Amino acid sequence: MSEQVLVDLLQAIALFFLNPVWLIAIVAAVGLGYFRVKRERRSFLVRLHPGLTEMKRLLAESWLPALILSILLSGIGLTVDIGWIALFSAVAILSMISFYYQIASPIYFAAIAFFGLYAFQQWGPDFGYRGWTPGDIDLFGGMALTVPVIAGLFLIVEGLLVRRHTADYASPFLTKTNRGLRAAAYKSKRLWLLPIVFLVPGDFLSGIAPYWPQFTLGATAFSFLPVPIVIGFSQVARASFPDMLFPKIGQAITVIGVIVVVVGALAWWMPILGWAALLIGVIGRAMLT
């Protein structure tokens, strides 16, 4: 029995590292460095940082916020549905493949996954997979509280990462002005990976890995599920220096995240405010971009 438990645990850990989000994030980070070096050499004939800089910083800058966030989510007891996690990861993969990282903020992933589940309930209520069905999700109950709060916390972490790390690795390049002259601009295009541990209710995971650790509270079973979460950022500084512009953008993102958390927490009394919090986060982040 103990050997089987160990095998299942090792298999679960291996599945985490074989998660397509994890693998695509590594490839995307390498691609960011490759295209950055080509752009720098095209403008100045030399590179500013090694080509693997983005890949090396993929987890180095984000592991501590990920650890704090995982402890916070588990300690508070914010649970999310496994279907929301799957849709969140799928949207994140599409954003990384597109290389258009202005839409790679986790608030977009969280909102699309949330409203995607609502669409499933409306047009595919009979869909099921290993006992999971969209009709079992209460989008006007617990999910209306937990998803906006989690999305707001992701925005706060995104703002902190942008404020602290983007200006240091901003890449200069030459561009043409409206008068046909050549001027310098700075571009920061970054990708971070956060291994977040989510609290997932139900016995879905036990059907895949029978010995995956679970605990029960009342009549409900819960499991801890590690999931790689990606945060992307892309911005060009033309009229000001990056060390002046990017920290201001990061601070603004953090403020939007705090607003989303506060409005989302009010969903405890009025669930529709959770929906409003997600829309506030999406609109605010889009306007900032």
N, C-alpha and C positions, 0 to 999 in steps of 0.2 A: 504493500500500500504506500509506504513512504517513498519508494523508488518511483512509483507512478506520479505521486504528488510533485516530486522534483522534476520529472520529465515534463509535466504539464506547465510548471512554472517557467522552466527554461524555454519551452515552446512559446509561451505567452510573451516572454521577454524578446525572443527572436522575432516574433510577429511584430512587435513594436518597432524594432530596427529595420524590418523589412516592409514597414508601412510605406505605401507609395508616396505619402506626403514627405516623409523623412528622406527617401531616396531622391525624389524630384527636387527637393530643397537643396541637397548637396550639388546635384548637377546644375541647378539654376545659379547657385552661388559661384560655381566655377565659371559658368558662362558670363556672369556679371563681370568677373575679373578679366576674362579674356577680351570682351568687347571694350572694357574701360582702357586696357593697355593699348589696344589698337587705336582708340580715339586719341589717347595722349601722344602716342608716337606719330600719328597723323598730323597733330598740331605742333608738337615740340621735338619730335624725333627721339624722345626718351620717355620712359615711364616713371610715374611718381612713386607708386607702390608695386610690390610684386603681384603677379597675376592671381595668386591664391589667397590674397588678403581677405577678400569677401568670404571665402570658404572657411578660413581659419577663425574669422570673427563671427561666423554663423551662430555658434553656440557659446563662445567665450564671453560675449557681452550680455547674454540673456539667461544664463543658467540660474543666476541668483534671483532675478525677478520671477522666474518660473518656479523656483523652489518656494519662495514666499507666497506666491499666488496659489500654488497647490495646497500648501498648509492652510491658507486662509479659506479656500473653497471647501476643503474637507472639514475644517474646524467649524465653519458656519453651518455646514450641512446643505449647501446648494446642490441639488441634484439636477441632472439633465437626462433627457431621453437618448437612447442609443441611436435612434433615427436622426435626431438633430445633429449628433456628432458625425454621423456618416455624411449627411448633406453638407455640413460645415467643411469637412475634409475634402469633399468633391469640388466644392466651389473654390477652395484654396488651391487645389491642384490646377484648375482651369486658369486661375489668375497667374500662377507661376509659369505655366506654359506660355501664356500670352506675353510675358516679359513687360507688361504694362503695369508697373507697380504702383501707379497712382490709385489703382482700385484694389490694392492688396492690403487694405486695412481690415482688421478682424471685425470691425463693426459691420462691414458689408457682408462678410461671410455669415455672421450671426443672424443678421436680418433676413438674408436670402434663405438660410436654412429654416428659420422660424416660419416665415410666410410660405416656404415650400411645403412644410408639414401641413399648414392650413389648406394648401391646394390639394395635397394628398387626401386629406379628410373629405374635401368636397367632391373630387373627381375620381378618387381611387380608394374608397372606404373598404373595399373587399380585399385589397392587396395585403399580403402577409408573407413573412419570412421567419422561419424558426419560432413561430409563436408571436412574433411582433406584428402588430397592425397599427396603422395610423389612428384608427378610431379610439384606441386606448389612451391617447395623449390628451391631456386637459390643457389646451392652449389658453383658456380663460381662467385657469387656476394656478397651480404651482409653476408651470412653465412661463406664464406671463410675468412672474416675479424673478425667477432664477436666470432666465436667458438675458433679459436686459441688464441685470446687475453684473453678470459675468461679462457681457459685452462691454459695459462701462469700465470694468476693471481692466479688460484688455486694452481699451483706449488709454487708460491712465498709464499702463506699462508702455504702450506705444509712444506716448508723449515723452515719457522719461528717457526712453532709448533714443528717440529723435533728438531731444534736447542735449543729451550727453555725448553722443557718438557720431552723429552725421557730419558735423563740421570738420572733425579731425581727418576724415577720409574723403572730403570733397575733392573731386577731380577737375582740374582746370582744362579748358579747351578753347579754341578760337572760333569765333562766329562772326558773321557779317552783320553790321548795323544797318539801320534804315538808309543811311547815306552811302552805303557801299564800302565802308571802312571795316577793318578787322578789329575786334575787341575781345577781351577775355571774359569768359563766364565760368561758373563752377557748377558741376552737377554731382549730386549725391544720390546714388541708387543702391539701396541696401536691402538685405534680407536677413531676418533673425528667425531662429527656431527656438521655441519654448516647449520643453517636455512637461506638459501639464497633466496632473492626476485628477480625473473627474470622478465624482460620486454618481454611480449609475444605479437606479432602482430596478428591481425585477431579477429574473433568473435567466436572462438571455445569454449572458456570458457562461453560465454553468452548462448550457447546452453545447457550447463550443469547447470549453475546457472544464471538465467536471470538477477538478480540484482547484479551480481558481478561487482565491481567498474571498470569502463572503462573510457578512455579519447581518444579523436581523435586528430590527427595531419594531417591536409589536408583531404584526403579521406580514411586514414587508422586508424583503431581502435586498441588500445593497452590496455593490462590488466597486472596488477601486480600479479605474481603467486609465492607464497612461496613454496620452494622445499627443503627437507632435503638432503644435500650433505654430503657424508661420505669420510673421508680420513683415510686410513690405513697405518700402518708402522710396519715392522718387520725386526730386524737386531740383529745379535749376535756379541758381542765384545770378541775376544779371545786373540789377541796379544797386546791389549792396553785397558786402562780403558774406561768405557762408557762416562765419562765426557770429555774425550779427543777425542774420535772417533765420537760420535753421533752429537755434534755440527758442526764438519767438514762436516759430511754428510748433515746436514740441510743447511749449507752454500752453498754447491755444488748444492743442489736442488733449492735453491733460485736463484743462478746464471743461471741454466738451465731455470727457469721460466722467468727471465728477457730476456733471449735470445729469448724464444718463443714469448713473448709479442712484442719485437721489430720486429722480422721477420714477425709475424702475422699482425702487424700494417702496414707493407709495402704492404700487400695485398690490401690496398686501391688503389694503383696504378697498382699492378700486382697480381690478385687474386690467381694465382697458388702458390704464396709464402705462402698463408695461409695453403695450403695443406702441403707444405714443412715444415712450422713451427710445425705442429702436428707431422710429422715424426721425426723432430729434437728432440722434447720433448720426444717422445716414446723411441727413440734410446738412447738419453742421460740418461734418467731415468733408462732404462734397464741396460746400461753399468755401471751406478753408483751402482745399486743393485749387 
